[in-house]
Structures are given as structure tokens and as C-alpha cells.
Amino acid sequence: MGQSPEKRAVLIAGPTASGKSALALEVAREQGGVIVNTDALQVYKVLRLLTARPSDIEMGDVPHRLYGVVSPAVRFSTGEWARAAERIIGDAAGRPLVFVGGTGLYFEALTVGFANVPEVSPEALAAAEAEVAGLDRDGRARVIASRDPLVAARLKAPDPQRVIRALAVLNATGRSLASFQDDAQRGLLDGFEIERIVLNPDRDVLRRRIAQRFEAMFAHGAVEEVEALLALDLDPSLPAMKAIGVPEIAAMLRGEIEQDEAIERAVIATRQYAKRQRTWFRNRMADWNWIVP
């Protein structure tokens, strides 16, 4: 499909705390664009601070989509994000789209395509959750190997979210999730003129930014966010419950650790996460425009 000047998108990836949101806002204002969240955790309600979701003031007069729209009680899959993004792309009406975030699979859905997995019914999901409830890593590995060996062969770690997702798809469709993933797809932005950017800050600068940002989060309401989340009495395996900062602050609230240790643990976890992000981007986005902010 040929490119059209009315179909433009800027993709801004980068590790956490690299300044992506600020750049996206600048680009969107210059081009009259719409910013679309491309981060797996910023879709959730409640955790604005801990997921570094922009505030209403920071969003300003620029339209922002897919920020804080999903209940933390929901497992919001990559396929569900892709379907939501597809609707936004269809409604763009010629306005440039600025996709910004740190979730590599979301960018792959935009550029090279993602498996078109049918929506899973609540009943199929509940059955999958019941099947792995209370199981440890080895137990989950045995279940997925027995039920869906194709997926099992691709899982480096049988974590609850991935195993439940695969079992739910199998329950709902009778097909392996792996078979959907193998179907040829086109990127959601097929036919768009695309600018691809990866922010690549100096390692020491990023480490300082991560520490400063989490300390600021802690000082401005992160503890209250976790208290509000815990009050919902959610399944601890849900993505929102595993967001960096939640387990650490929850341990502090239970009296297991002191505040300084909670901050230190969260900072270390964030730095490790940023390292994994950078590794993913280097392996999968080497041909993008890498910028040192």
C-alpha cells in the first residue's frame, strides 16, 4: 500500500525515565497530533504516579489516548491493546499519531503486525485462572506442556499471566495461541509514513533519573496509590499488582521493611527493568533512529 501524507505516525520508544512523554508532547504540539499510550502499565487506572502516567496538567491541550482507561482488576493483553489502537488509528481523521511508551511488543504490533487473537470470554478466562490457581512455576509448566505443547515450547518462563492467557485462548477457540501468532499479519500502521525514534540516554544519567523520579513519586502520593490498589483486594498475579513499586510499598505497609529499603528495592527493580528494555530495543529496533536526549 502506498504512503499517504494524511497518514503519518511518530513512534517514540525508550527505557523508563528516558524522557519519552516530554518528547511526545513536543512532537504532538508541533504537528497537531494525538498521543497514544504504548506502555502496558499506563493503561491502568489508580497507578498514575507509579506507572509515570502523565497528569492532566502534563497532557495539556493535546489529546491523549489509552491512558488510565482499564481497571487494575483486568488482564489487558497485547491483543486487546492492538484492537484498541486499531480503532484509534481508524478515527484519526488525518491527524498525525504519536505513539509513545516502553512496551516493545506494542511497537511490533504497529510496525510488523501481531497475531489476530479473538477476544476471550470471561468464562474461558475464569476456567484458565482456576486451572493454575495455587500452582508454582513447575506446576504451571506441567499444565501448559500438557494442554498446549506449542506454547510451552516457546515460553522461557511459565509465569501466571502468559500461562493463563494461553489456556484462555485454547479454552475459547480450541486453537493454540501459538497458531494465531504464526499467522501472517501486517502492521497496524501499514501504509503510514512512519518516523521511528528510540531514546537512548547515557546509562549513568538514566540511573540518576530513575532514583530521583521514584523518590519524587514516593513523596507525592505513591504510598496512597498502593493503599488504594490494595483496598481492591485483587489477585496478586494481575499485571497492575506487579507494577514496580507496588510489591515494595506493600511490603512496607505490612511492616516488613522500612521506607528507605522500599525505595531502594523499587529503584533497583526499575533499573533492572530499564536494562531489559534497552536490550530488547537493541535486538529488535536496531534500524530505528537512536537519539541521546
Summary of the structure (lengths in Angstrom):
residues: 293
radius of gyration: 19.5
end to end distance: 33.5
largest distance: 59.8
contacts: 907
relative contact order: 0.18
helix: 51%
strand: 10%
